[in-house]
């Protein structure tokens, strides 16, 4: 009855629908009662809500019954225990066994294997990647049928999501925001037997997407994130979004949202499409893939250069990677922000920012995107749609010079001029102006940095406490460019003198050795022989530190002998170490010999006492 009503309702909104009932008393119409289209739609929606509420209550009752059954088993914590053994796969064999359990095992027992797949070891990433990118055998429409049960949205052939659109426009539709959990909570009985292989494949895919996100988060928790691994994770997820006609794009998008900030530079790299690809080529999907990477950055609020740089400001390595990515992305809004880092204290960050801004001002004039505009009177013309990244860079560098070095500014010029033939051409001097201004600004920044460096070195060398002066200079050692050409010749002898001062006043051999190593590092390129001598002296001092054990001392002295075989200081230290070990060995032997003699004396005394006891006992028995 309801299906007939629904079909009749779908033909259009008639003014009036007349329903005649022959048997029984219908809830919709009685005695030929007229029912309007709006009334019919409202009642059908009401029945759908009642059915959905009944199903949710049924699921809740079932869960409560299972929990009560577990509690009745006798274990007070039984209701809290999972129904599977937490044993994620660590090798390929275990991984393949779990895949077989999900694809071929009992349908009611695949929850455990699926959750274990989601916890797969990072060492299994090659197998996870191959499974995610494998071609599916069943048609896309079958995946849509299974996902329709949980409200999973699948894009159509134009890439649009129907359920997301309806949800955003106020329609009362069920939309899944987590396929992984919703598919696990789905009763297998609600999936027909013909579609259960598709249901299993969906579980495998969702579990592997979960595993990918957790691998990325594990990488982010390490001290040094492997950029190649993170780049491969990002590229694989973007490829998986377009596997099988984009079936899994909605869930892949959530997996990308779960990546750490370490994925930002790689998403930026992927947002730049390969050159030479058009919408009509066979690789046109790469253009959509690049647009999707941009969309993913926007979803996590990292598309804005300001937000992207703020999110990685505390990690110098990531900050440098994001700055370097703008050399490829060339977002115009990033131009003034790059200038904020061209004088950064960290050398890597400073170099990345300079190379990125260099990409904005060097090279051919960028193509300007234009748009068509309709004028009054019906005529149309084209106008520039936005400023190019070169124009953003020109405005940014001029604003920076006006604020910091107005004398370096050049008069504004006009880029496009008329040729003698009347055509519009680019004026070469004006085209190169942003680059000239940028070079002048960098020279100004470096000159200011050089003066500041010289002042710091002078204050450190003139400090009344040599140790405090050496600590002031330590900040310059991480930046070879900040030292200048005269830095090694000036600072290396100073560190050696401070090392002698520390030995004489504090007898701190570890601190003195550290200062000698810094001095050796400074002169390594100019005077390798002197650097080798300083390193040998540092090794000898480190071998005399009390906290170092004998094997460690011998290893340090062996390294010093390799660097300088004939050094008397090293040979003397080795001789002292051998003598100390010989004396220690002799003392141990003497102590062992004494212990053995005492033990023998004790045994003899016990033997004598036992013999006297037996003789006394025998005499008493005879008496």
C-alpha positions as CSV (number, residue, x, y, z in Angstrom):
1,X,0.0,0.0,0.0
2,X,2.8,2.5,1.0
3,X,4.8,1.7,-2.1
4,X,1.7,2.5,-4.3
5,X,1.3,5.7,-2.5
6,X,4.9,6.6,-2.9
7,X,4.9,5.9,-6.6
8,X,1.8,8.0,-7.1
9,X,3.3,10.8,-5.1
10,X,6.5,10.8,-7.2
11,X,4.6,11.6,-10.4
12,X,4.1,15.2,-9.3
13,X,2.3,17.3,-6.7
14,X,-1.3,17.0,-7.8
15,X,-3.9,19.2,-6.3
16,X,-5.8,16.2,-4.9
17,X,-5.4,12.5,-4.5
18,X,-8.5,10.3,-4.1
19,X,-7.9,6.9,-2.4
20,X,-10.6,4.2,-2.3
21,X,-10.3,1.4,0.2
22,X,-12.1,-1.9,-0.3
23,X,-10.9,-4.0,2.6
24,X,-10.4,-2.8,6.1
25,X,-10.1,0.7,7.4
26,X,-7.1,2.5,6.1
27,X,-5.2,5.0,8.3
28,X,-4.7,7.3,5.3
29,X,-8.2,7.5,3.9
30,X,-11.6,6.3,5.0
31,X,-14.8,6.1,2.8
32,X,-13.2,7.7,-0.2
33,X,-11.8,10.6,1.9
34,X,-9.7,13.0,-0.2
35,X,-6.0,13.3,0.9
36,X,-3.9,16.3,-0.3
37,X,-0.3,15.7,-1.5
38,X,1.2,17.5,1.5
39,X,-0.8,15.4,3.9
40,X,0.3,12.2,2.1
41,X,4.0,13.3,2.2
42,X,3.8,14.2,5.9
43,X,2.3,10.8,6.8
44,X,4.8,8.9,4.8
45,X,7.7,10.8,6.5
46,X,6.0,10.0,9.9
47,X,6.0,6.3,9.1
48,X,9.7,6.5,8.1
49,X,10.6,8.2,11.4
50,X,8.6,5.6,13.4
51,X,10.5,2.8,11.6
52,X,13.9,4.4,12.2
53,X,13.1,5.0,15.9
54,X,12.0,1.4,16.2
55,X,15.2,0.1,14.7
56,X,17.4,2.2,17.0
57,X,15.4,1.0,20.0
58,X,15.8,-2.6,18.8
59,X,19.6,-2.1,18.5
60,X,19.8,-0.6,22.0
61,X,17.7,-3.4,23.5
62,X,20.0,-6.0,21.8
63,X,23.1,-4.3,23.2
64,X,21.6,-4.2,26.6
65,X,20.7,-7.9,26.4
66,X,24.3,-8.8,25.4
67,X,25.7,-6.8,28.3
68,X,23.4,-8.4,30.7
69,X,24.4,-11.8,29.4
70,X,28.1,-11.0,29.9
71,X,27.5,-9.8,33.4
72,X,25.6,-12.9,34.2
73,X,28.6,-15.0,33.1
74,X,30.3,-14.3,36.5
75,X,33.1,-11.9,35.5
76,X,32.4,-8.4,36.8
77,X,34.5,-6.9,34.0
78,X,33.1,-9.1,31.3
79,X,31.0,-6.3,29.8
80,X,34.0,-4.2,29.3
81,X,36.1,-6.8,27.5
82,X,36.2,-6.6,23.7
83,X,35.0,-9.6,21.7
84,X,38.3,-10.1,20.0
85,X,42.0,-10.5,20.9
86,X,43.9,-7.3,20.5
87,X,46.7,-8.6,18.3
88,X,47.4,-6.3,15.4
89,X,49.5,-7.7,12.6
90,X,53.2,-7.3,12.7
91,X,54.3,-9.2,9.6
92,X,53.0,-9.9,6.1
93,X,51.7,-13.4,7.0
94,X,49.6,-12.1,9.9
95,X,48.3,-9.3,7.7
96,X,47.2,-11.7,4.9
97,X,45.6,-14.0,7.5
98,X,43.5,-11.1,8.8
99,X,42.5,-10.1,5.3
100,X,41.4,-13.7,4.7
101,X,39.4,-13.7,7.9
102,X,37.5,-10.5,6.9
103,X,36.9,-11.6,3.3
104,X,36.1,-15.3,3.9
105,X,35.4,-15.8,7.6
106,X,32.1,-16.0,9.4
107,X,30.2,-12.7,8.8
108,X,29.3,-12.5,12.5
109,X,32.9,-12.7,13.6
110,X,34.7,-10.2,11.4
111,X,34.6,-7.3,13.9
112,X,37.8,-8.4,15.7
113,X,39.9,-8.9,12.5
114,X,38.7,-5.6,11.1
115,X,39.8,-3.7,14.3
116,X,43.1,-5.5,14.2
117,X,43.7,-4.4,10.6
118,X,43.1,-0.8,11.7
119,X,46.0,-1.2,14.1
120,X,48.5,-2.7,11.6
121,X,52.2,-2.0,12.1
122,X,53.8,0.8,10.1
123,X,56.2,-1.9,8.7
124,X,53.2,-3.2,6.7
125,X,52.7,0.1,4.9
126,X,53.6,-1.3,1.4
127,X,50.9,-4.0,1.7
128,X,48.4,-1.5,3.0
129,X,49.1,0.8,0.1
130,X,48.7,-2.0,-2.5
131,X,45.3,-3.0,-1.0
132,X,44.0,0.6,-0.9
133,X,45.0,1.2,-4.6
134,X,43.8,-2.2,-5.9
135,X,41.1,-2.2,-8.5
136,X,37.7,-3.4,-7.2
137,X,35.8,-6.2,-9.1
138,X,32.3,-5.4,-8.1
139,X,30.5,-2.4,-9.8
140,X,30.2,1.0,-8.1
141,X,26.4,0.8,-7.8
142,X,26.7,-2.2,-5.5
143,X,28.9,-0.2,-3.1
144,X,26.4,2.6,-3.3
145,X,23.6,0.1,-2.3
146,X,25.5,-1.1,0.8
147,X,26.6,2.4,1.8
148,X,23.0,3.6,1.4
149,X,22.0,1.5,4.5
150,X,24.3,3.6,6.8
151,X,23.9,6.9,4.9
152,X,27.3,6.7,3.2
153,X,27.6,9.4,0.5
154,X,29.2,8.5,-2.8
155,X,29.9,11.1,-5.5
156,X,28.1,10.9,-8.8
157,X,29.9,11.0,-12.2
158,X,30.2,14.7,-11.9
159,X,31.9,14.5,-8.5
160,X,28.9,15.9,-6.5
161,X,27.7,14.4,-3.2
162,X,23.9,14.2,-3.1
163,X,23.4,13.5,0.6
164,X,25.8,16.2,1.7
165,X,23.9,18.7,-0.4
166,X,20.6,17.7,1.0
167,X,21.9,17.8,4.6
168,X,23.3,21.3,4.0
169,X,20.0,22.5,2.6
170,X,17.8,21.3,5.5
171,X,16.6,17.9,4.2
172,X,16.1,15.3,6.9
173,X,18.5,12.6,5.6
174,X,20.7,10.1,7.2
175,X,24.4,11.0,6.5
176,X,27.3,8.8,7.9
177,X,30.2,10.8,9.2
178,X,32.2,7.6,10.1
179,X,31.9,4.7,7.7
180,X,34.3,2.6,9.8
181,X,32.2,2.6,13.0
182,X,28.9,2.6,11.2
183,X,29.7,-0.4,9.1
184,X,31.0,-2.3,12.1
185,X,27.7,-1.5,14.0
186,X,25.6,-2.6,11.0
187,X,23.8,-5.9,11.4
188,X,24.9,-8.2,8.6
189,X,21.3,-9.3,8.2
190,X,20.5,-5.9,6.7
191,X,22.8,-6.7,3.8
192,X,21.7,-9.2,1.2
193,X,23.8,-12.2,0.6
194,X,24.7,-11.1,-2.9
195,X,26.1,-7.8,-1.5
196,X,28.0,-9.2,1.5
197,X,31.3,-9.5,-0.4
198,X,31.0,-5.8,-1.1
199,X,30.2,-5.2,2.6
200,X,33.4,-7.1,3.5
201,X,35.5,-5.1,1.0
202,X,34.1,-1.8,2.5
203,X,35.2,-3.0,5.9
204,X,38.7,-3.8,4.7
205,X,39.0,-0.4,3.0
206,X,37.8,1.6,6.0
207,X,40.1,-0.4,8.3
208,X,43.1,0.3,6.1
209,X,42.2,4.0,5.9
210,X,42.2,4.0,9.7
211,X,45.6,2.3,9.8
212,X,47.0,4.9,7.4
213,X,45.9,7.7,9.6
214,X,47.4,6.1,12.7
215,X,50.7,5.4,10.8
216,X,50.9,9.2,10.0
217,X,50.2,10.1,13.6
218,X,52.8,7.6,14.8
219,X,55.3,9.2,12.4
220,X,54.5,12.6,13.8
221,X,55.2,11.4,17.4
222,X,58.7,10.5,16.5
223,X,61.7,12.8,16.9
224,X,62.5,12.8,13.2
225,X,59.6,12.3,10.8
226,X,60.6,10.6,7.5
227,X,59.5,13.2,4.9
228,X,59.4,10.5,2.2
229,X,57.1,8.3,4.2
230,X,54.7,11.2,4.9
231,X,54.8,12.2,1.3
232,X,53.9,8.6,0.3
233,X,51.0,8.5,2.8
234,X,49.5,11.7,1.4
235,X,49.9,10.7,-2.2
236,X,48.3,7.3,-1.6
237,X,45.3,8.8,0.2
238,X,44.8,11.2,-2.7
239,X,45.0,8.4,-5.2
240,X,42.6,6.3,-3.2
241,X,40.0,9.1,-3.3
242,X,39.7,8.5,-7.1
243,X,39.8,4.7,-7.1
244,X,36.7,3.0,-8.4
245,X,35.1,6.2,-9.7
246,X,35.7,8.0,-6.4
247,X,33.6,5.6,-4.4
248,X,35.6,6.1,-1.2
249,X,36.3,9.8,-1.5
250,X,34.1,10.8,1.5
251,X,35.9,8.5,3.9
252,X,39.3,9.2,2.4
253,X,38.6,12.9,3.1
254,X,38.2,12.2,6.8
255,X,41.4,10.1,6.8
256,X,43.2,13.1,5.3
257,X,41.7,15.3,8.0
258,X,43.2,13.0,10.6
259,X,46.7,13.6,9.3
260,X,49.1,15.7,11.4
261,X,50.5,19.0,10.4
262,X,53.5,17.2,9.0
263,X,51.3,16.5,5.9
264,X,50.9,20.2,5.1
265,X,53.9,20.6,2.8
266,X,53.1,17.4,1.0
267,X,49.4,18.4,0.4
268,X,50.7,21.8,-0.9
269,X,53.0,19.9,-3.3
270,X,50.1,17.7,-4.5
271,X,47.9,20.7,-5.0
272,X,50.0,21.8,-8.0
273,X,48.9,19.8,-11.0
274,X,51.5,18.5,-13.5
275,X,52.2,20.7,-16.5
276,X,50.8,20.0,-19.9
277,X,47.5,18.4,-18.7
278,X,44.2,19.6,-20.1
279,X,40.6,18.8,-19.2
280,X,40.3,16.8,-22.5
281,X,43.4,14.6,-21.9
282,X,43.3,11.0,-20.5
283,X,45.1,12.3,-17.3
284,X,42.5,15.0,-16.6
285,X,41.7,13.3,-13.3
286,X,45.1,14.6,-12.1
287,X,43.7,18.1,-12.3
288,X,40.8,17.1,-10.1
289,X,43.2,15.4,-7.8
290,X,45.2,18.6,-7.4
291,X,42.0,20.5,-6.7
292,X,41.0,18.0,-4.1
293,X,44.4,18.4,-2.3
294,X,43.6,22.2,-2.2
295,X,40.2,21.4,-0.9
296,X,41.7,19.1,1.9
297,X,44.0,22.0,3.0
298,X,41.0,24.2,3.2
299,X,39.0,21.7,5.2
300,X,41.7,21.6,7.9
301,X,42.1,25.4,7.8
302,X,45.6,25.3,6.3
303,X,45.0,26.8,2.9
304,X,45.6,30.3,4.2
305,X,49.3,31.0,4.3
306,X,48.9,32.7,7.6
307,X,47.2,29.8,9.3
308,X,49.6,27.2,7.7
309,X,52.7,29.0,8.9
310,X,51.3,29.6,12.4
311,X,50.5,25.9,12.8
312,X,54.1,24.8,12.2
313,X,55.9,27.9,13.8
314,X,57.2,25.8,16.7
315,X,58.8,23.1,14.5
316,X,61.8,24.5,12.5
317,X,62.0,21.5,10.2
318,X,58.3,21.7,9.3
319,X,58.4,25.5,9.0
320,X,61.2,25.2,6.5
321,X,59.3,22.6,4.5
322,X,56.2,24.7,4.4
323,X,58.2,27.8,3.3
324,X,59.9,25.8,0.6
325,X,56.5,24.6,-0.7
326,X,55.5,28.1,-1.5
327,X,58.3,28.2,-4.1
328,X,56.1,25.7,-6.0
329,X,52.6,26.8,-5.0
330,X,53.4,30.5,-5.3
331,X,50.3,31.7,-3.4
332,X,50.3,35.5,-3.8
333,X,49.1,36.0,-0.2
334,X,52.2,34.3,1.1
335,X,54.6,36.9,-0.4
336,X,54.7,39.3,2.6
337,X,54.8,36.4,5.0
338,X,57.9,35.0,3.3
339,X,59.7,38.3,3.9
340,X,59.1,37.9,7.6
341,X,61.4,34.8,7.6
342,X,64.2,35.9,5.2
343,X,66.2,37.1,8.3
344,X,65.2,34.3,10.7
345,X,67.7,33.1,13.2
346,X,67.4,29.4,12.1
347,X,69.6,29.0,9.0
348,X,67.3,26.4,7.4
349,X,64.2,28.6,7.9
350,X,66.0,31.6,6.5
351,X,67.3,29.8,3.4
352,X,63.9,28.2,2.7
353,X,62.1,31.6,2.9
354,X,64.7,33.3,0.6
355,X,64.5,30.5,-2.0
356,X,60.7,30.6,-2.0
357,X,60.5,34.4,-2.5
358,X,63.2,34.1,-5.2
359,X,60.8,31.9,-7.1
360,X,58.2,34.7,-7.0
361,X,60.5,37.3,-8.6
362,X,62.7,35.2,-11.0
363,X,61.5,33.7,-14.3
364,X,59.1,34.6,-17.0
365,X,56.1,36.8,-16.3
366,X,53.2,34.6,-15.0
367,X,50.1,34.1,-17.0
368,X,47.3,36.3,-15.7
369,X,43.9,34.7,-15.3
370,X,41.2,36.8,-16.9
371,X,37.4,36.9,-16.8
372,X,34.7,38.1,-19.1
373,X,32.7,41.2,-18.1
374,X,29.5,42.5,-19.7
375,X,29.4,46.2,-20.2
376,X,26.4,48.6,-20.4
377,X,25.0,48.3,-23.8
378,X,25.5,44.6,-24.2
379,X,29.1,44.6,-25.1
380,X,31.6,42.3,-23.4
381,X,35.3,42.7,-22.5
382,X,38.0,40.8,-20.5
383,X,39.6,42.1,-17.3
384,X,42.2,40.7,-15.0
385,X,40.6,38.4,-12.5
386,X,43.3,38.7,-9.8
387,X,46.8,39.9,-9.2
388,X,49.5,37.5,-10.2
389,X,52.0,36.2,-7.7
390,X,54.7,38.5,-9.3
391,X,52.5,41.5,-8.5
392,X,52.0,40.3,-5.0
393,X,55.7,40.0,-4.6
394,X,56.3,43.5,-6.1
395,X,53.8,45.1,-3.7
396,X,55.3,43.2,-0.7
397,X,58.9,44.1,-1.3
398,X,58.1,47.7,-2.0
399,X,56.1,47.9,1.3
400,X,59.0,46.3,3.2
401,X,61.6,48.7,1.8
402,X,59.4,51.7,2.5
403,X,59.3,50.6,6.2
404,X,62.9,49.5,6.6
405,X,65.1,51.0,3.9
406,X,63.3,53.8,1.9
407,X,66.6,54.8,0.2
408,X,66.7,51.5,-1.7
409,X,63.3,52.0,-3.4
410,X,63.0,52.7,-7.1
411,X,60.3,54.8,-8.7
412,X,57.2,52.9,-9.7
413,X,57.1,51.9,-13.3
414,X,54.6,50.7,-15.9
415,X,54.9,47.1,-16.9
416,X,53.0,47.2,-20.2
417,X,53.9,49.8,-22.7
418,X,53.1,50.5,-26.3
419,X,55.6,49.4,-29.0
420,X,56.3,51.6,-32.0
421,X,54.0,49.3,-33.9
422,X,51.2,50.0,-31.4
423,X,51.2,46.6,-29.7
424,X,51.2,46.2,-25.9
425,X,54.6,44.7,-24.8
426,X,56.4,44.2,-21.5
427,X,59.0,46.7,-20.6
428,X,62.2,44.7,-19.6
429,X,63.5,47.1,-16.9
430,X,60.1,47.2,-15.2
431,X,59.7,43.5,-15.4
432,X,63.0,42.9,-13.5
433,X,62.3,45.6,-10.9
434,X,60.8,43.1,-8.2
435,X,64.0,41.0,-8.4
436,X,66.3,44.1,-8.1
437,X,64.4,45.3,-5.1
438,X,64.5,41.9,-3.5
439,X,68.3,41.6,-4.1
440,X,68.8,45.0,-2.6
441,X,66.7,44.1,0.5
442,X,68.6,40.9,1.1
443,X,71.9,42.7,0.9
444,X,70.6,45.2,3.4
445,X,69.4,42.4,5.7
446,X,72.8,40.6,5.5
447,X,74.7,43.8,6.1
448,X,72.6,44.5,9.2
449,X,73.1,40.9,10.4
450,X,76.9,41.2,9.8
451,X,77.1,44.3,12.0
452,X,75.1,42.6,14.7
453,X,77.4,39.6,14.5
454,X,80.5,41.7,14.9
455,X,79.1,43.5,17.9
456,X,78.2,40.2,19.6
457,X,81.6,38.7,19.0
458,X,83.3,41.8,20.3
459,X,81.2,41.8,23.5
460,X,81.9,38.1,24.0
461,X,85.6,38.4,23.5
462,X,85.8,41.3,25.8
463,X,83.7,39.7,28.6
464,X,85.5,39.6,31.9
465,X,84.4,35.9,32.4
466,X,85.8,33.8,29.5
467,X,83.3,31.0,30.1
468,X,80.4,33.4,29.9
469,X,81.9,34.9,26.7
470,X,82.1,31.4,25.2
471,X,78.5,30.8,26.0
472,X,77.5,34.0,24.2
473,X,79.4,32.8,21.1
474,X,77.7,29.3,21.1
475,X,74.6,30.7,19.5
476,X,76.7,31.6,16.4
477,X,78.1,28.2,15.9
478,X,74.9,26.8,14.5
479,X,75.0,29.3,11.6
480,X,78.1,29.1,9.5
481,X,77.0,32.1,7.4
482,X,76.7,34.3,10.5
483,X,80.3,33.7,11.4
484,X,81.7,35.3,8.2
485,X,85.1,34.7,6.7
486,X,87.0,35.8,9.7
487,X,85.0,33.9,12.2
488,X,87.0,30.7,12.4
489,X,90.3,32.5,12.8
490,X,88.9,34.7,15.5
491,X,86.9,32.3,17.5
492,X,88.9,29.0,17.3
493,X,91.9,30.3,19.4
494,X,89.4,31.9,21.9
495,X,87.7,28.5,22.5
496,X,91.1,26.8,23.0
497,X,92.1,29.5,25.5
498,X,88.8,29.1,27.4
499,X,89.4,25.3,27.6
500,X,92.8,25.9,29.3
501,X,91.1,28.4,31.6
502,X,88.4,25.8,32.6
503,X,91.1,23.2,33.3
504,X,93.1,25.5,35.5
505,X,90.3,27.0,37.5
506,X,87.6,24.3,37.7
507,X,89.4,21.1,36.5
508,X,86.3,20.4,34.5
509,X,87.7,18.0,31.9
510,X,84.3,17.3,30.2
511,X,83.7,21.1,29.6
512,X,87.2,21.6,28.4
513,X,86.9,18.8,25.9
514,X,83.7,20.2,24.6
515,X,85.4,23.6,24.0
516,X,88.3,21.9,22.2
517,X,85.9,20.1,19.9
518,X,84.2,23.5,19.0
519,X,87.6,24.9,18.2
520,X,88.5,21.9,16.0
521,X,85.2,22.3,14.2
522,X,85.9,25.9,13.4
523,X,89.3,25.2,11.8
524,X,88.5,21.9,10.2
525,X,88.3,23.3,6.7
526,X,91.3,25.7,6.9
527,X,93.8,23.7,9.0
528,X,93.0,20.0,9.1
529,X,96.2,19.2,11.0
530,X,95.3,21.7,13.8
531,X,91.8,20.3,13.9
532,X,93.1,16.8,14.4
533,X,95.4,17.8,17.2
534,X,92.5,19.6,19.0
535,X,90.3,16.5,18.6
536,X,93.0,14.2,20.0
537,X,93.4,16.5,23.1
538,X,89.6,16.5,23.6
539,X,89.5,12.6,23.4
540,X,92.3,12.3,26.0
541,X,90.4,14.7,28.3
542,X,87.2,12.8,27.9
543,X,88.9,9.5,28.7
544,X,90.0,11.0,32.1
545,X,86.4,11.9,33.2
546,X,85.4,9.9,36.2
547,X,82.0,9.0,34.9
548,X,83.5,7.1,31.9
549,X,84.1,3.4,32.6
550,X,87.2,1.5,31.5
551,X,85.8,0.2,28.1
552,X,84.7,3.7,27.3
553,X,88.2,5.1,28.1
554,X,89.8,2.5,26.0
555,X,87.5,3.2,23.0
556,X,88.2,7.0,23.3
557,X,91.9,6.5,23.4
558,X,91.8,4.0,20.5
559,X,90.1,6.7,18.4
560,X,92.7,9.2,19.4
561,X,95.5,6.8,18.4
562,X,93.9,6.3,15.0
563,X,93.9,10.1,14.5
564,X,97.5,10.6,15.7
565,X,99.4,7.3,16.2
566,X,102.6,8.9,17.4
567,X,101.1,11.3,19.9
568,X,103.0,10.8,23.3
569,X,100.1,12.0,25.3
570,X,97.9,9.3,23.9
571,X,100.5,6.6,24.4
572,X,101.0,7.7,28.0
573,X,97.2,7.6,28.7
574,X,97.0,4.1,27.3
575,X,100.0,3.0,29.4
576,X,98.3,4.4,32.5
577,X,95.1,2.6,31.7
578,X,96.9,-0.7,31.2
579,X,98.8,-0.2,34.4
580,X,95.6,0.6,36.3
581,X,93.9,-2.5,34.9
582,X,96.9,-4.7,35.7
583,X,96.9,-3.5,39.3
584,X,93.2,-4.0,39.5
585,X,93.6,-7.6,38.1
586,X,96.5,-8.3,40.6
587,X,94.4,-7.0,43.5
588,X,91.5,-9.2,42.4
589,X,93.7,-12.3,42.1
590,X,95.2,-11.6,45.6
591,X,91.8,-11.2,47.1
592,X,90.6,-14.4,45.4
593,X,93.6,-16.3,46.7
594,X,93.0,-15.1,50.2
595,X,89.3,-16.0,49.9
596,X,90.2,-19.5,48.8
597,X,92.6,-20.0,51.7
598,X,90.0,-18.8,54.2
599,X,87.4,-21.2,52.6
600,X,89.8,-24.2,52.9
601,X,90.6,-23.3,56.6
602,X,86.9,-23.2,57.3
603,X,86.3,-26.6,55.6
604,X,89.2,-28.0,57.7
605,X,87.8,-26.7,60.9
606,X,84.3,-28.1,60.1
607,X,85.9,-31.5,59.2
608,X,87.8,-31.5,62.5
609,X,84.7,-30.5,64.5
610,X,82.6,-33.2,62.8
611,X,85.2,-35.9,63.5
612,X,85.3,-34.9,67.2
613,X,81.5,-35.0,67.4
614,X,81.3,-38.5,65.9
615,X,84.0,-39.8,68.3
616,X,82.1,-38.3,71.3
617,X,78.9,-39.9,70.2
618,X,80.5,-43.3,69.7
619,X,82.0,-43.1,73.2
620,X,78.5,-42.4,74.7
621,X,77.0,-45.3,72.8
622,X,79.7,-47.7,74.1
623,X,79.2,-46.4,77.7
